Amino acid sequence: MNVDFINPFLLAAVSVLQTMTFTEATPQKPYLKTRRDPAGDVTGVIAISGQTQGSLAITFSRSCICHLVASMFGEAVETINQEVKDAVGELTNMISGDARRQLAERGLSLQAGIPQVFSGPGHKVEHAIYGPAIAVPFQTPGGDFTIEVCFSS
């Protein structure tokens, strides 16, 4: 996987969360993820195709996503309900869109599918292609989330 694909997704996550939720997100040490287990409680996944194939997954801890959604809607959120899942899908879509815009500026044309959201104990992170993903955990004042990027070479 070309590591040049990773930074636009990380920058997009920081930018989208700052703009939409007024929340600072700080990246931590990246790692190679070979298992399908999520790093959190609710995950948005979006397939990406075009000049390369792959996907983006964003997994939020319950505390993180509740904090982000509360910031977006201006009211307390304590559980992962349908409204929260919809927000995960929308955040995944916005982060993907901003990253694809950045990659297009470098000459790489990509399209995205419709985000899927999974939650609950035992849910798995299924990427659009088989292989390891680069995972980057982030810390926010409300909790942690992890971005996974998995693309063909």
N, CA, C and O atoms as a GROMACS GRO file, in nm:
protein
  612
    1MET      N    1   0.084  -0.118   0.000
    1MET     CA    2   0.000   0.000   0.000
    1MET      C    3   0.088   0.124   0.000
    1MET      O    4   0.187   0.132   0.074
    2ASN      N    5   0.053   0.219  -0.083
    2ASN     CA    6   0.127   0.344  -0.095
    2ASN      C    7   0.096   0.433   0.025
    2ASN      O    8  -0.020   0.472   0.045
    3VAL      N    9   0.197   0.465   0.104
    3VAL     CA   10   0.175   0.545   0.224
    3VAL      C   11   0.131   0.687   0.193
    3VAL      O   12   0.080   0.757   0.281
    4ASP      N   13   0.149   0.733   0.068
    4ASP     CA   14   0.103   0.867   0.030
    4ASP      C   15  -0.049   0.879   0.036
    4ASP      O   16  -0.102   0.990   0.038
    5PHE      N   17  -0.120   0.765   0.039
    5PHE     CA   18  -0.265   0.767   0.050
    5PHE      C   19  -0.311   0.798   0.193
    5PHE      O   20  -0.426   0.839   0.213
    6ILE      N   21  -0.226   0.780   0.289
    6ILE     CA   22  -0.268   0.787   0.429
    6ILE      C   23  -0.287   0.930   0.478
    6ILE      O   24  -0.390   0.962   0.538
    7ASN      N   25  -0.189   1.016   0.455
    7ASN     CA   26  -0.193   1.151   0.511
    7ASN      C   27  -0.318   1.230   0.475
    7ASN      O   28  -0.371   1.300   0.562
    8PRO      N   29  -0.368   1.225   0.351
    8PRO     CA   30  -0.490   1.300   0.321
    8PRO      C   31  -0.608   1.257   0.410
    8PRO      O   32  -0.690   1.341   0.447
    9PHE      N   33  -0.618   1.130   0.444
    9PHE     CA   34  -0.726   1.083   0.530
    9PHE      C   35  -0.709   1.134   0.673
    9PHE      O   36  -0.807   1.167   0.740
   10LEU      N   37  -0.585   1.139   0.718
   10LEU     CA   38  -0.559   1.189   0.854
   10LEU      C   39  -0.586   1.339   0.863
   10LEU      O   40  -0.649   1.387   0.957
   11LEU      N   41  -0.538   1.411   0.763
   11LEU     CA   42  -0.562   1.556   0.761
   11LEU      C   43  -0.712   1.586   0.748
   11LEU      O   44  -0.763   1.679   0.811
   12ALA      N   45  -0.781   1.506   0.667
   12ALA     CA   46  -0.925   1.526   0.651
   12ALA      C   47  -0.999   1.500   0.782
   12ALA      O   48  -1.091   1.574   0.815
   13ALA      N   49  -0.959   1.398   0.856
   13ALA     CA   50  -1.025   1.369   0.984
   13ALA      C   51  -1.009   1.486   1.081
   13ALA      O   52  -1.105   1.528   1.145
   14VAL      N   53  -0.889   1.537   1.091
   14VAL     CA   54  -0.863   1.650   1.181
   14VAL      C   55  -0.947   1.771   1.138
   14VAL      O   56  -1.008   1.837   1.222
   15SER      N   57  -0.948   1.799   1.008
   15SER     CA   58  -1.020   1.915   0.956
   15SER      C   59  -1.171   1.901   0.974
   15SER      O   60  -1.237   1.994   1.020
   16VAL      N   61  -1.227   1.787   0.936
   16VAL     CA   62  -1.372   1.767   0.945
   16VAL      C   63  -1.418   1.773   1.091
   16VAL      O   64  -1.520   1.836   1.121
   17LEU      N   65  -1.346   1.709   1.180
   17LEU     CA   66  -1.389   1.711   1.321
   17LEU      C   67  -1.378   1.852   1.380
   17LEU      O   68  -1.463   1.892   1.460
   18GLN      N   69  -1.276   1.926   1.341
   18GLN     CA   70  -1.265   2.063   1.389
   18GLN      C   71  -1.380   2.148   1.336
   18GLN      O   72  -1.438   2.226   1.411
   19THR      N   73  -1.411   2.135   1.209
   19THR     CA   74  -1.516   2.214   1.146
   19THR      C   75  -1.656   2.176   1.193
   19THR      O   76  -1.736   2.263   1.226
   20MET      N   77  -1.685   2.047   1.196
   20MET     CA   78  -1.821   2.000   1.223
   20MET      C   79  -1.852   1.984   1.372
   20MET      O   80  -1.967   2.001   1.413
   21THR      N   81  -1.750   1.952   1.452
   21THR     CA   82  -1.776   1.923   1.594
   21THR      C   83  -1.697   2.013   1.688
   21THR      O   84  -1.709   2.001   1.810
   22PHE      N   85  -1.616   2.103   1.632
   22PHE     CA   86  -1.535   2.195   1.713
   22PHE      C   87  -1.444   2.118   1.809
   22PHE      O   88  -1.421   2.161   1.922
   23THR      N   89  -1.394   2.002   1.763
   23THR     CA   90  -1.314   1.914   1.846
   23THR      C   91  -1.175   1.895   1.786
   23THR      O   92  -1.161   1.869   1.667
   24GLU      N   93  -1.074   1.910   1.870
   24GLU     CA   94  -0.936   1.885   1.830
   24GLU      C   95  -0.908   1.736   1.837
   24GLU      O   96  -0.939   1.671   1.937
   25ALA      N   97  -0.850   1.680   1.732
   25ALA     CA   98  -0.813   1.539   1.727
   25ALA      C   99  -0.662   1.530   1.709
   25ALA      O  100  -0.606   1.591   1.618
   26THR      N  101  -0.596   1.453   1.795
   26THR     CA  102  -0.451   1.441   1.791
   26THR      C  103  -0.412   1.299   1.752
   26THR      O  104  -0.445   1.204   1.823
   27PRO      N  105  -0.340   1.284   1.640
   27PRO     CA  106  -0.300   1.149   1.598
   27PRO      C  107  -0.196   1.091   1.692
   27PRO      O  108  -0.114   1.162   1.751
   28GLN      N  109  -0.201   0.960   1.705
   28GLN     CA  110  -0.106   0.885   1.786
   28GLN      C  111  -0.020   0.800   1.692
   28GLN      O  112  -0.021   0.821   1.571
   29LYS      N  113   0.052   0.705   1.747
   29LYS     CA  114   0.144   0.623   1.669
   29LYS      C  115   0.068   0.526   1.578
   29LYS      O  116  -0.015   0.449   1.626
   30PRO      N  117   0.095   0.529   1.446
   30PRO     CA  118   0.028   0.437   1.354
   30PRO      C  119   0.077   0.294   1.373
   30PRO      O  120   0.185   0.270   1.427
   31TYR      N  121  -0.003   0.199   1.327
   31TYR     CA  122   0.037   0.058   1.333
   31TYR      C  123  -0.028  -0.018   1.219
   31TYR      O  124  -0.126   0.028   1.159
   32LEU      N  125   0.027  -0.134   1.189
   32LEU     CA  126  -0.027  -0.221   1.085
   32LEU      C  127  -0.133  -0.309   1.148
   32LEU      O  128  -0.106  -0.380   1.246
   33LYS      N  129  -0.253  -0.306   1.093
   33LYS     CA  130  -0.364  -0.383   1.149
   33LYS      C  131  -0.396  -0.498   1.056
   33LYS      O  132  -0.427  -0.478   0.938
   34THR      N  133  -0.389  -0.619   1.108
   34THR     CA  134  -0.415  -0.737   1.027
   34THR      C  135  -0.541  -0.811   1.070
   34THR      O  136  -0.584  -0.904   1.001
   35ARG      N  137  -0.602  -0.771   1.180
   35ARG     CA  138  -0.724  -0.836   1.229
   35ARG      C  139  -0.846  -0.751   1.195
   35ARG      O  140  -0.833  -0.632   1.165
   36ARG      N  141  -0.962  -0.811   1.200
   36ARG     CA  142  -1.087  -0.741   1.167
   36ARG      C  143  -1.156  -0.683   1.290
   36ARG      O  144  -1.259  -0.617   1.277
   37ASP      N  145  -1.102  -0.705   1.408
   37ASP     CA  146  -1.164  -0.653   1.530
   37ASP      C  147  -1.159  -0.501   1.531
   37ASP      O  148  -1.057  -0.442   1.497
   38PRO      N  149  -1.269  -0.437   1.571
   38PRO     CA  150  -1.270  -0.290   1.575
   38PRO      C  151  -1.195  -0.238   1.698
   38PRO      O  152  -1.182  -0.308   1.798
   39ALA      N  153  -1.146  -0.117   1.686
   39ALA     CA  154  -1.078  -0.052   1.798
   39ALA      C  155  -1.177   0.022   1.888
   39ALA      O  156  -1.137   0.079   1.989
   40GLY      N  157  -1.306   0.021   1.853
   40GLY     CA  158  -1.406   0.095   1.930
   40GLY      C  159  -1.541   0.030   1.921
   40GLY      O  160  -1.554  -0.090   1.897
   41ASP      N  161  -1.645   0.112   1.941
   41ASP     CA  162  -1.782   0.062   1.957
   41ASP      C  163  -1.871   0.079   1.834
   41ASP      O  164  -1.971   0.008   1.821
   42VAL      N  165  -1.836   0.172   1.745
   42VAL     CA  166  -1.916   0.194   1.624
   42VAL      C  167  -1.821   0.232   1.511
   42VAL      O  168  -1.730   0.313   1.530
   43THR      N  169  -1.844   0.172   1.393
   43THR     CA  170  -1.750   0.188   1.282
   43THR      C  171  -1.824   0.229   1.155
   43THR      O  172  -1.926   0.171   1.120
   44GLY      N  173  -1.769   0.329   1.087
   44GLY     CA  174  -1.814   0.366   0.954
   44GLY      C  175  -1.711   0.317   0.854
   44GLY      O  176  -1.592   0.339   0.872
   45VAL      N  177  -1.757   0.251   0.747
   45VAL     CA  178  -1.668   0.199   0.642
   45VAL      C  179  -1.720   0.249   0.508
   45VAL      O  180  -1.840   0.247   0.481
   46ILE      N  181  -1.627   0.294   0.423
   46ILE     CA  182  -1.665   0.339   0.290
   46ILE      C  183  -1.566   0.283   0.188
   46ILE      O  184  -1.445   0.299   0.204
   47ALA      N  185  -1.618   0.218   0.085
   47ALA     CA  186  -1.536   0.164  -0.023
   47ALA      C  187  -1.497   0.277  -0.117
   47ALA      O  188  -1.575   0.368  -0.143
   48ILE      N  189  -1.374   0.269  -0.168
   48ILE     CA  190  -1.321   0.372  -0.257
   48ILE      C  191  -1.265   0.302  -0.380
   48ILE      O  192  -1.194   0.202  -0.370
   49SER      N  193  -1.300   0.356  -0.497
   49SER     CA  194  -1.253   0.295  -0.622
   49SER      C  195  -1.209   0.405  -0.717
   49SER      O  196  -1.226   0.524  -0.691
   50GLY      N  197  -1.152   0.362  -0.828
   50GLY     CA  198  -1.103   0.456  -0.929
   50GLY      C  199  -0.966   0.411  -0.973
   50GLY      O  200  -0.949   0.296  -1.016
   51GLN      N  201  -0.869   0.499  -0.963
   51GLN     CA  202  -0.733   0.466  -1.006
   51GLN      C  203  -0.665   0.367  -0.911
   51GLN      O  204  -0.558   0.314  -0.943
   52THR      N  205  -0.725   0.342  -0.796
   52THR     CA  206  -0.683   0.238  -0.704
   52THR      C  207  -0.809   0.192  -0.630
   52THR      O  208  -0.912   0.258  -0.636
   53GLN      N  209  -0.799   0.081  -0.561
   53GLN     CA  210  -0.913   0.026  -0.488
   53GLN      C  211  -0.879   0.020  -0.340
   53GLN      O  212  -0.764  -0.001  -0.303
   54GLY      N  213  -0.979   0.040  -0.256
   54GLY     CA  214  -0.955   0.029  -0.113
   54GLY      C  215  -1.073   0.076  -0.034
   54GLY      O  216  -1.186   0.082  -0.083
   55SER      N  217  -1.046   0.109   0.092
   55SER     CA  218  -1.152   0.158   0.179
   55SER      C  219  -1.095   0.234   0.297
   55SER      O  220  -0.977   0.225   0.331
   56LEU      N  221  -1.185   0.308   0.357
   56LEU     CA  222  -1.158   0.385   0.478
   56LEU      C  223  -1.253   0.333   0.585
   56LEU      O  224  -1.372   0.315   0.559
   57ALA      N  225  -1.202   0.310   0.704
   57ALA     CA  226  -1.286   0.276   0.819
   57ALA      C  227  -1.251   0.370   0.934
   57ALA      O  228  -1.134   0.400   0.957
   58ILE      N  229  -1.354   0.415   1.004
   58ILE     CA  230  -1.334   0.499   1.122
   58ILE      C  231  -1.413   0.436   1.235
   58ILE      O  232  -1.535   0.420   1.227
   59THR      N  233  -1.341   0.400   1.340
   59THR     CA  234  -1.404   0.336   1.455
   59THR      C  235  -1.394   0.429   1.576
   59THR      O  236  -1.286   0.472   1.614
   60PHE      N  237  -1.510   0.459   1.634
   60PHE     CA  238  -1.517   0.550   1.748
   60PHE      C  239  -1.549   0.473   1.877
   60PHE      O  240  -1.628   0.378   1.875
   61SER      N  241  -1.487   0.515   1.987
   61SER     CA  242  -1.533   0.466   2.117
   61SER      C  243  -1.669   0.531   2.145
   61SER      O  244  -1.701   0.635   2.088
   62ARG      N  245  -1.748   0.469   2.230
   62ARG     CA  246  -1.879   0.525   2.265
   62ARG      C  247  -1.864   0.667   2.319
   62ARG      O  248  -1.938   0.756   2.279
   63SER      N  249  -1.769   0.687   2.409
   63SER     CA  250  -1.754   0.820   2.468
   63SER      C  251  -1.716   0.923   2.363
   63SER      O  252  -1.763   1.037   2.368
   64CYS      N  253  -1.631   0.886   2.269
   64CYS     CA  254  -1.588   0.980   2.165
   64CYS      C  255  -1.704   1.020   2.075
   64CYS      O  256  -1.730   1.139   2.056
   65ILE      N  257  -1.775   0.921   2.020
   65ILE     CA  258  -1.881   0.955   1.926
   65ILE      C  259  -1.994   1.029   1.995
   65ILE      O  260  -2.056   1.118   1.935
   66CYS      N  261  -2.024   0.995   2.118
   66CYS     CA  262  -2.128   1.068   2.191
   66CYS      C  263  -2.086   1.213   2.214
   66CYS      O  264  -2.169   1.304   2.203
   67HIS      N  265  -1.960   1.235   2.243
   67HIS     CA  266  -1.907   1.371   2.260
   67HIS      C  267  -1.917   1.448   2.127
   67HIS      O  268  -1.961   1.564   2.125
   68LEU      N  269  -1.877   1.384   2.017
   68LEU     CA  270  -1.879   1.451   1.887
   68LEU      C  271  -2.021   1.486   1.844
   68LEU      O  272  -2.047   1.597   1.798
   69VAL      N  273  -2.112   1.391   1.859
   69VAL     CA  274  -2.250   1.414   1.817
   69VAL      C  275  -2.316   1.520   1.906
   69VAL      O  276  -2.394   1.602   1.858
   70ALA      N  277  -2.285   1.517   2.035
   70ALA     CA  278  -2.339   1.621   2.125
   70ALA      C  279  -2.290   1.758   2.081
   70ALA      O  280  -2.364   1.856   2.086
   71SER      N  281  -2.163   1.766   2.038
   71SER     CA  282  -2.109   1.894   1.990
   71SER      C  283  -2.178   1.939   1.862
   71SER      O  284  -2.202   2.058   1.842
   72MET      N  285  -2.210   1.843   1.775
   72MET     CA  286  -2.277   1.876   1.648
   72MET      C  287  -2.420   1.924   1.671
   72MET      O  288  -2.464   2.020   1.609
   73PHE      N  289  -2.492   1.856   1.759
   73PHE     CA  290  -2.635   1.881   1.776
   73PHE      C  291  -2.668   1.972   1.894
   73PHE      O  292  -2.781   2.018   1.907
   74GLY      N  293  -2.570   1.999   1.979
   74GLY     CA  294  -2.592   2.089   2.091
   74GLY      C  295  -2.678   2.030   2.202
   74GLY      O  296  -2.740   2.105   2.278
   75GLU      N  297  -2.683   1.898   2.211
   75GLU     CA  298  -2.758   1.834   2.320
   75GLU      C  299  -2.686   1.708   2.362
   75GLU      O  300  -2.615   1.646   2.283
   76ALA      N  301  -2.705   1.669   2.486
   76ALA     CA  302  -2.636   1.552   2.542
   76ALA      C  303  -2.674   1.425   2.467
   76ALA      O  304  -2.790   1.404   2.431
   77VAL      N  305  -2.574   1.341   2.444
   77VAL     CA  306  -2.593   1.210   2.381
   77VAL      C  307  -2.517   1.109   2.466
   77VAL      O  308  -2.399   1.129   2.496
   78GLU      N  309  -2.584   1.002   2.504
   78GLU     CA  310  -2.518   0.905   2.593
   78GLU      C  311  -2.513   0.764   2.538
   78GLU      O  312  -2.438   0.681   2.590
   79THR      N  313  -2.591   0.734   2.434
   79THR     CA  314  -2.592   0.598   2.379
   79THR      C  315  -2.575   0.601   2.228
   79THR      O  316  -2.599   0.702   2.162
   80ILE      N  317  -2.532   0.488   2.176
   80ILE     CA  318  -2.519   0.475   2.031
   80ILE      C  319  -2.655   0.432   1.977
   80ILE      O  320  -2.690   0.314   1.977
   81ASN      N  321  -2.730   0.532   1.931
   81ASN     CA  322  -2.863   0.506   1.874
   81ASN      C  323  -2.858   0.533   1.723
   81ASN      O  324  -2.751   0.556   1.668
   82GLN      N  325  -2.972   0.530   1.657
   82GLN     CA  326  -2.974   0.548   1.512
   82GLN      C  327  -2.923   0.686   1.471
   82GLN      O  328  -2.856   0.698   1.369
   83GLU      N  329  -2.953   0.788   1.549
   83GLU     CA  330  -2.905   0.923   1.519
   83GLU      C  331  -2.752   0.927   1.521
   83GLU      O  332  -2.689   0.991   1.437
   84VAL      N  333  -2.694   0.859   1.619
   84VAL     CA  334  -2.548   0.853   1.630
   84VAL      C  335  -2.489   0.775   1.512
   84VAL      O  336  -2.389   0.816   1.454
   85LYS      N  337  -2.551   0.663   1.478
   85LYS     CA  338  -2.504   0.584   1.363
   85LYS      C  339  -2.511   0.666   1.234
   85LYS      O  340  -2.420   0.659   1.151
   86ASP      N  341  -2.617   0.743   1.216
   86ASP     CA  342  -2.629   0.829   1.099
   86ASP      C  343  -2.515   0.932   1.097
   86ASP      O  344  -2.459   0.961   0.991
   87ALA      N  345  -2.481   0.986   1.212
   87ALA     CA  346  -2.372   1.083   1.221
   87ALA      C  347  -2.238   1.017   1.188
   87ALA      O  348  -2.154   1.079   1.123
   88VAL      N  349  -2.218   0.893   1.230
   88VAL     CA  350  -2.095   0.820   1.195
   88VAL      C  351  -2.085   0.806   1.043
   88VAL      O  352  -1.979   0.828   0.986
   89GLY      N  353  -2.195   0.769   0.979
   89GLY     CA  354  -2.196   0.757   0.834
   89GLY      C  355  -2.164   0.888   0.766
   89GLY      O  356  -2.088   0.892   0.669
   90GLU      N  357  -2.221   0.995   0.816
   90GLU     CA  358  -2.198   1.127   0.756
   90GLU      C  359  -2.054   1.173   0.778
   90GLU      O  360  -1.993   1.227   0.686
   91LEU      N  361  -2.000   1.154   0.898
   91LEU     CA  362  -1.860   1.191   0.923
   91LEU      C  363  -1.766   1.109   0.835
   91LEU      O  364  -1.670   1.163   0.780
   92THR      N  365  -1.793   0.980   0.820
   92THR     CA  366  -1.712   0.894   0.734
   92THR      C  367  -1.715   0.946   0.591
   92THR      O  368  -1.612   0.953   0.524
   93ASN      N  369  -1.833   0.983   0.544
   93ASN     CA  370  -1.849   1.036   0.408
   93ASN      C  371  -1.775   1.168   0.390
   93ASN      O  372  -1.708   1.188   0.289
   94MET      N  373  -1.784   1.257   0.487
   94MET     CA  374  -1.718   1.387   0.476
   94MET      C  375  -1.566   1.372   0.478
   94MET      O  376  -1.495   1.438   0.402
   95ILE      N  377  -1.514   1.285   0.566
   95ILE     CA  378  -1.369   1.263   0.574
   95ILE      C  379  -1.320   1.202   0.444
   95ILE      O  380  -1.216   1.242   0.392
   96SER      N  381  -1.392   1.104   0.392
   96SER     CA  382  -1.356   1.043   0.265
   96SER      C  383  -1.356   1.147   0.153
   96SER      O  384  -1.264   1.151   0.072
   97GLY      N  385  -1.458   1.230   0.150
   97GLY     CA  386  -1.469   1.332   0.046
   97GLY      C  387  -1.354   1.431   0.049
   97GLY      O  388  -1.300   1.466  -0.055
   98ASP      N  389  -1.318   1.477   0.168
   98ASP     CA  390  -1.209   1.573   0.180
   98ASP      C  391  -1.076   1.508   0.140
   98ASP      O  392  -0.995   1.570   0.072
   99ALA      N  393  -1.054   1.385   0.182
   99ALA     CA  394  -0.931   1.314   0.146
   99ALA      C  395  -0.924   1.291  -0.005
   99ALA      O  396  -0.818   1.308  -0.065
  100ARG      N  397  -1.036   1.252  -0.066
  100ARG     CA  398  -1.038   1.230  -0.211
  100ARG      C  399  -1.013   1.361  -0.286
  100ARG      O  400  -0.950   1.361  -0.392
  101ARG      N  401  -1.062   1.471  -0.233
  101ARG     CA  402  -1.035   1.602  -0.294
  101ARG      C  403  -0.885   1.630  -0.291
  101ARG      O  404  -0.828   1.675  -0.390
  102GLN      N  405  -0.822   1.604  -0.176
  102GLN     CA  406  -0.677   1.625  -0.165
  102GLN      C  407  -0.600   1.535  -0.262
  102GLN      O  408  -0.503   1.579  -0.324
  103LEU      N  409  -0.642   1.410  -0.273
  103LEU     CA  410  -0.576   1.317  -0.365
  103LEU      C  411  -0.598   1.357  -0.511
  103LEU      O  412  -0.510   1.338  -0.594
  104ALA      N  413  -0.716   1.411  -0.542
  104ALA     CA  414  -0.743   1.458  -0.678
  104ALA      C  415  -0.649   1.573  -0.717
  104ALA      O  416  -0.609   1.585  -0.832
  105GLU      N  417  -0.615   1.657  -0.619
  105GLU     CA  418  -0.521   1.765  -0.645
  105GLU      C  419  -0.384   1.712  -0.681
  105GLU      O  420  -0.304   1.784  -0.742
  106ARG      N  421  -0.355   1.586  -0.644
  106ARG     CA  422  -0.229   1.521  -0.679
  106ARG      C  423  -0.243   1.434  -0.804
  106ARG      O  424  -0.149   1.364  -0.842
  107GLY      N  425  -0.360   1.440  -0.868
  107GLY     CA  426  -0.381   1.367  -0.991
  107GLY      C  427  -0.440   1.228  -0.976
  107GLY      O  428  -0.442   1.152  -1.073
  108LEU      N  429  -0.490   1.194  -0.857
  108LEU     CA  430  -0.548   1.062  -0.835
  108LEU      C  431  -0.700   1.074  -0.825
  108LEU      O  432  -0.752   1.131  -0.729
  109SER      N  433  -0.770   1.021  -0.924
  109SER     CA  434  -0.915   1.029  -0.928
  109SER      C  435  -0.978   0.909  -0.859
  109SER      O  436  -0.954   0.795  -0.898
  110LEU      N  437  -1.058   0.935  -0.756
  110LEU     CA  438  -1.123   0.830  -0.678
  110LEU      C  439  -1.270   0.863  -0.656
  110LEU      O  440  -1.308   0.979  -0.645
  111GLN      N  441  -1.352   0.759  -0.649
  111GLN     CA  442  -1.494   0.773  -0.616
  111GLN      C  443  -1.520   0.690  -0.490
  111GLN      O  444  -1.446   0.597  -0.459
  112ALA      N  445  -1.626   0.725  -0.420
  112ALA     CA  446  -1.661   0.653  -0.296
  112ALA      C  447  -1.800   0.595  -0.308
  112ALA      O  448  -1.888   0.647  -0.378
  113GLY      N  449  -1.818   0.485  -0.238
  113GLY     CA  450  -1.950   0.424  -0.228
  113GLY      C  451  -2.030   0.491  -0.118
  113GLY      O  452  -1.998   0.601  -0.074
  114ILE      N  453  -2.132   0.424  -0.075
  114ILE     CA  454  -2.216   0.471   0.035
  114ILE      C  455  -2.160   0.415   0.165
  114ILE      O  456  -2.133   0.296   0.173
  115PRO      N  457  -2.142   0.500   0.267
  115PRO     CA  458  -2.087   0.448   0.392
  115PRO      C  459  -2.180   0.346   0.457
  115PRO      O  460  -2.303   0.360   0.453
  116GLN      N  461  -2.120   0.246   0.517
  116GLN     CA  462  -2.192   0.149   0.598
  116GLN      C  463  -2.148   0.168   0.742
  116GLN      O  464  -2.032   0.199   0.768
  117VAL      N  465  -2.240   0.149   0.835
  117VAL     CA  466  -2.210   0.167   0.977
  117VAL      C  467  -2.240   0.038   1.051
  117VAL      O  468  -2.347  -0.022   1.033
  118PHE      N  469  -2.146  -0.004   1.134
  118PHE     CA  470  -2.159  -0.126   1.214
  118PHE      C  471  -2.134  -0.090   1.360
  118PHE      O  472  -2.048  -0.007   1.390
  119SER      N  473  -2.208  -0.153   1.449
  119SER     CA  474  -2.186  -0.127   1.591
  119SER      C  475  -2.221  -0.251   1.672
  119SER      O  476  -2.273  -0.350   1.620
  120GLY      N  477  -2.190  -0.243   1.799
  120GLY     CA  478  -2.225  -0.351   1.890
  120GLY      C  479  -2.110  -0.447   1.913
  120GLY      O  480  -2.013  -0.450   1.837
  121PRO      N  481  -2.124  -0.525   2.018
  121PRO     CA  482  -2.019  -0.624   2.049
  121PRO      C  483  -2.005  -0.724   1.935
  121PRO      O  484  -2.103  -0.772   1.879
  122GLY      N  485  -1.881  -0.752   1.902
  122GLY     CA  486  -1.855  -0.853   1.800
  122GLY      C  487  -1.861  -0.803   1.657
  122GLY      O  488  -1.840  -0.881   1.565
  123HIS      N  489  -1.890  -0.674   1.635
  123HIS     CA  490  -1.890  -0.630   1.495
  123HIS      C  491  -1.746  -0.633   1.441
  123HIS      O  492  -1.650  -0.622   1.517
  124LYS      N  493  -1.735  -0.649   1.312
  124LYS     CA  494  -1.605  -0.661   1.246
  124LYS      C  495  -1.586  -0.546   1.147
  124LYS      O  496  -1.682  -0.489   1.096
  125VAL      N  497  -1.461  -0.514   1.122
  125VAL     CA  498  -1.426  -0.412   1.024
  125VAL      C  499  -1.386  -0.486   0.896
  125VAL      O  500  -1.281  -0.550   0.891
  126GLU      N  501  -1.470  -0.475   0.795
  126GLU     CA  502  -1.447  -0.542   0.666
  126GLU      C  503  -1.406  -0.438   0.563
  126GLU      O  504  -1.486  -0.352   0.525
  127HIS      N  505  -1.282  -0.446   0.518
  127HIS     CA  506  -1.236  -0.353   0.415
  127HIS      C  507  -1.273  -0.405   0.277
  127HIS      O  508  -1.305  -0.523   0.261
  128ALA      N  509  -1.271  -0.317   0.178
  128ALA     CA  510  -1.312  -0.350   0.042
  128ALA      C  511  -1.212  -0.443  -0.027
  128ALA      O  512  -1.248  -0.511  -0.124
  129ILE      N  513  -1.089  -0.446   0.020
  129ILE     CA  514  -0.989  -0.536  -0.037
  129ILE      C  515  -0.929  -0.619   0.075
  129ILE      O  516  -0.936  -0.581   0.192
  130TYR      N  517  -0.870  -0.730   0.039
  130TYR     CA  518  -0.805  -0.816   0.136
  130TYR      C  519  -0.663  -0.765   0.159
  130TYR      O  520  -0.592  -0.732   0.064
  131GLY      N  521  -0.623  -0.758   0.285
  131GLY     CA  522  -0.487  -0.718   0.317
  131GLY      C  523  -0.484  -0.634   0.443
  131GLY      O  524  -0.588  -0.597   0.498
  132PRO      N  525  -0.364  -0.604   0.488
  132PRO     CA  526  -0.350  -0.524   0.610
  132PRO      C  527  -0.390  -0.379   0.587
  132PRO      O  528  -0.385  -0.327   0.475
  133ALA      N  529  -0.428  -0.316   0.694
  133ALA     CA  530  -0.464  -0.174   0.692
  133ALA      C  531  -0.364  -0.097   0.778
  133ALA      O  532  -0.310  -0.151   0.875
  134ILE      N  533  -0.341   0.026   0.742
  134ILE     CA  534  -0.266   0.116   0.828
  134ILE      C  535  -0.368   0.179   0.921
  134ILE      O  536  -0.465   0.240   0.876
  135ALA      N  537  -0.347   0.165   1.050
  135ALA     CA  538  -0.439   0.220   1.150
  135ALA      C  539  -0.369   0.332   1.226
  135ALA      O  540  -0.253   0.320   1.265
  136VAL      N  541  -0.443   0.440   1.246
  136VAL     CA  542  -0.389   0.553   1.322
  136VAL      C  543  -0.491   0.591   1.428
  136VAL      O  544  -0.599   0.641   1.397
  137PRO      N  545  -0.456   0.567   1.555
  137PRO     CA  546  -0.546   0.610   1.664
  137PRO      C  547  -0.538   0.762   1.682
  137PRO      O  548  -0.434   0.824   1.657
  138PHE      N  549  -0.647   0.819   1.724
  138PHE     CA  550  -0.654   0.962   1.756
  138PHE      C  551  -0.710   0.978   1.896
  138PHE      O  552  -0.791   0.897   1.941
  139GLN      N  553  -0.667   1.082   1.964
  139GLN     CA  554  -0.725   1.119   2.092
  139GLN      C  555  -0.800   1.250   2.076
  139GLN      O  556  -0.755   1.340   2.005
  140THR      N  557  -0.915   1.258   2.143
  140THR     CA  558  -0.992   1.382   2.149
  140THR      C  559  -1.026   1.405   2.296
  140THR      O  560  -1.010   1.314   2.377
  141PRO      N  561  -1.074   1.523   2.332
  141PRO     CA  562  -1.116   1.546   2.470
  141PRO      C  563  -1.230   1.453   2.514
  141PRO      O  564  -1.249   1.431   2.633
  142GLY      N  565  -1.305   1.399   2.417
  142GLY     CA  566  -1.418   1.312   2.450
  142GLY      C  567  -1.388   1.164   2.444
  142GLY      O  568  -1.472   1.083   2.484
  143GLY      N  569  -1.272   1.126   2.397
  143GLY     CA  570  -1.238   0.984   2.384
  143GLY      C  571  -1.158   0.958   2.257
  143GLY      O  572  -1.114   1.051   2.190
  144ASP      N  573  -1.141   0.831   2.226
  144ASP     CA  574  -1.054   0.791   2.117
  144ASP      C  575  -1.132   0.744   1.994
  144ASP      O  576  -1.246   0.698   2.005
  145PHE      N  577  -1.069   0.756   1.879
  145PHE     CA  578  -1.117   0.692   1.757
  145PHE      C  579  -0.996   0.648   1.677
  145PHE      O  580  -0.884   0.694   1.700
  146THR      N  581  -1.018   0.558   1.581
  146THR     CA  582  -0.910   0.507   1.498
  146THR      C  583  -0.952   0.512   1.353
  146THR      O  584  -1.064   0.476   1.317
  147ILE      N  585  -0.860   0.559   1.270
  147ILE     CA  586  -0.880   0.560   1.124
  147ILE      C  587  -0.799   0.445   1.068
  147ILE      O  588  -0.682   0.426   1.104
  148GLU      N  589  -0.862   0.367   0.979
  148GLU     CA  590  -0.794   0.260   0.907
  148GLU      C  591  -0.804   0.289   0.758
  148GLU      O  592  -0.912   0.320   0.707
  149VAL      N  593  -0.691   0.279   0.690
  149VAL     CA  594  -0.687   0.299   0.546
  149VAL      C  595  -0.627   0.173   0.486
  149VAL      O  596  -0.519   0.130   0.525
  150CYS      N  597  -0.698   0.115   0.389
  150CYS     CA  598  -0.654  -0.010   0.326
  150CYS      C  599  -0.670   0.005   0.175
  150CYS      O  600  -0.783   0.012   0.126
  151PHE      N  601  -0.559   0.010   0.101
  151PHE     CA  602  -0.562   0.025  -0.044
  151PHE      C  603  -0.472  -0.076  -0.111
  151PHE      O  604  -0.374  -0.122  -0.052
  152SER      N  605  -0.506  -0.112  -0.234
  152SER     CA  606  -0.418  -0.199  -0.313
  152SER      C  607  -0.293  -0.122  -0.349
  152SER      O  608  -0.293   0.001  -0.348
  153SER      N  609  -0.190  -0.192  -0.380
  153SER     CA  610  -0.060  -0.129  -0.412
  153SER      C  611  -0.066  -0.052  -0.542
  153SER      O  612   0.033   0.007  -0.584
   0.00000   0.00000   0.00000
